[in-house]
Amino acid sequence: MIKFQEYILIFFKDKERQEKYENITNNLVIDINDFYQFDGILLNMITGFDITLDQLKEIRKNFSGLIYIDVHTLSRGLDKNYQRNFRLIPEFNEWAKCLDIIQVNELELYTLYEYKSESEIIEKMFSDGVKVVCITKGELGAKVYFSESNKICSKFISARKINKPNVIGCGDIFGASFFYNYNRNKNAFESLSIAVSNAELFVENKFL
């Protein structure tokens, strides 16, 4: 169990982590006049309250470059006991319209829309304007969806078997690696390969 000032994370070997908050933080204050000083913008929804939909819309209005989001705890609601449980994200289609690349794990994927299949959710995201979708699959590896010749294509890369992996923060390393490389080369499969490789090094405690 790892306890932070704002929330408690309990990790399990065979199921999704449990999250409970002790207090609620406000969303970030975004006081930036020129978004074009950035090559791209990566949003990691660590608490789920990091930015609001209105803030995202304002960023999108003032920035035409790539915007990447790791959905993370946006996928979890907040009950009266401050427990964070998966829920359907309100107005996610409005979030998607402002985003270029979306990262989710296999459970977070089903909090985006009311569809029951991965293919339906992917099609909906692309119809909302998303260009790339990354789905992390834990120790199995990761999958990327992208558009090619007006068709939705996908590639999967399996992960190496790693003994006693340090998984905390693995998705953050994956996301940063993917976005950095995709922003440079616009190649979804190459970026996926690098992201999985870096995530493997991280969970082995070899990432520098």
N, C-alpha and C positions, 0 to 999 in steps of 0.2 A: 504494500500500500504506500502510495506517495501522497503526502499532504501538502498542498500549497495554501497560500493565504486565502484564496477565494474558493477553492473547491477540492474535493477528495476524489481521487481516482483509485479504483480497485481493479486490478488486472487478474484475469482468469486464464488458465491455459487452454480451456476448451470452449470458451464462449466470449461474447463481447464484453468489454470493460463496463464497469458500473461507475456512474458519476453522480456526485452529490455536492451541491453548493452550500457554502456557509454564509455567503453574502453575494450580492449582485453588483457587478460593475456597470458603469455607464458606457455607452459606445464611445469610440475614439473621437477626438476633435480633429477634423481635417481642415487645417488652415494652410492651404496650398494655392498659390495664385497661378502657377504655371505647371500643369501636369506634363507638358511636353519636355520638361527637363529629364523625364524618365523614358527609358527604352520600352518598358512594360510595367504593369502593375500586378502584383501578386497579393491576393487577399486570403489570409488563412483565418477561418472562423473558429478560433481557439475556444472562445466562450459561447459563440453563437450570437452575442450581442455586440460584437466588435464594430460593425458598422450597420446602419439601417438601410432599407431599400431606397429611401429617398436620398441618402448619401451616395449610394451606388449610382443612382440615376444622374446625380449631379456630376459625379466623376465621368460617367459615360458621355454626358453632354459636352464635357470639356476635354475629352481625350479620345482619339480615334485609334490609338495603338492597342496592343493586345492586353486584355484583362483576364487574369487567371484566378479562379477561386478554388480553394480546398474547402468543401462544404462542411466537413468536420462537425462541430457541435451545433451548427445551424439546424442540423437534422433532428435535434432533440428539444423537446418542450421542457417546461418547468412546472412541476406540480406543487401543491401546497406544502410539501415536506422538502422542497428544494431538490427533489430527485430529477435527474435528467433522463427522460425516456424518449425513444424514437417516436416521431409523429410525422404527419404530412406537413411539409413546410408551407405556410400560408403564402399564396401568390408567387410560387416559385417560378411560374412562367414569366413574371415580370422581372425577376432576378435574371433569368436565363437570357432575356432580350438584351441585357446590358453586358453579357459575358461572352468571351471568345473560347475559353478553355475551362472545363469543369473537372475537378477531381473528387471522386467518391470512393468509398469502399463498397463491398457487396451489400451491406445492410443499408447504408446511407442512400444508395441508388433508389431504393423503394420508398424513400421519403420525399422524392421530388414531385411525382405526379401520382394519380390514382391508378395508373396502369399496373397490371400484375406481371408483365413479362419484360425482360431486359430489352428486347428488340423494340417494343412499343415505346418504352421510356426513351431510348436512344433516338428513335425517329422523331419523337416530340421535341427533344432538345434541339435537334438539328433544324426542325421546322421553326423553332423560336430564334434561330440565328446562331446557335453555338457552332463552333468550327471543329473543336476537338474535345473528346471525353476520355478521361483516364479512369479506369476502375482498378483499384488495388485489391489484390486477393490474398493478402497475408503471405504465408509461407509458400503458397502456390506460385506467386508471381504477379504479373499485372497485364492489363489489356488496354489497348488504345483504339478508339474509333475516330475516324477522320474521313473527310470527303475527298474523293478522287474521281475526276471525269463525271461529276454530278452524281456519283454513287457513294453510299456510306460503306466504307471498308473498315476492316479491323485486323489487328495483329495482337498476338499474345506471346509473352516471353515468360517462361517458367523460371522460378528462382532456384538457386542451389540449396541443397539441404545443409543447414547450419545448426551445429550443436550449441545449445544454451544461448540463443540469440537475445540481444538487447533490443527489444522492439519499440521501446518508448522513444518517440520522435522519428521513427522510420518513415512514416508518411510525409513528414515535413521535409526530410532529406530528398525523398522521391520527388515531391512537388517542386522544390527549388531547383533540383537538377534538371527535371523535365522542362520547366519553364525557361530556365537560362539557355538551354541548348535549342529549344524550339524557337525562341526569340532570335537566335542567331542563324539557324539553318532551315527553319520552317519544314523540317522533316520529322513527322510524328513517330515513325518507326525507329529512326536513329536516336531520337530523343528518349523514347521509351527504353531502348537498350541501355543507354547511359544511365538513366534514372534507376533502373533495376540494379545495374552493376554498383552504383554508388550506395543504394540502399543495402545491398548485400554487404558491402564493406563496413557500413555503419553498424549493422546488427552484429557483425563480427568484432566490433570495436577496433577496426583498422582504418576508419575514415579519418583523414586529416584535413 
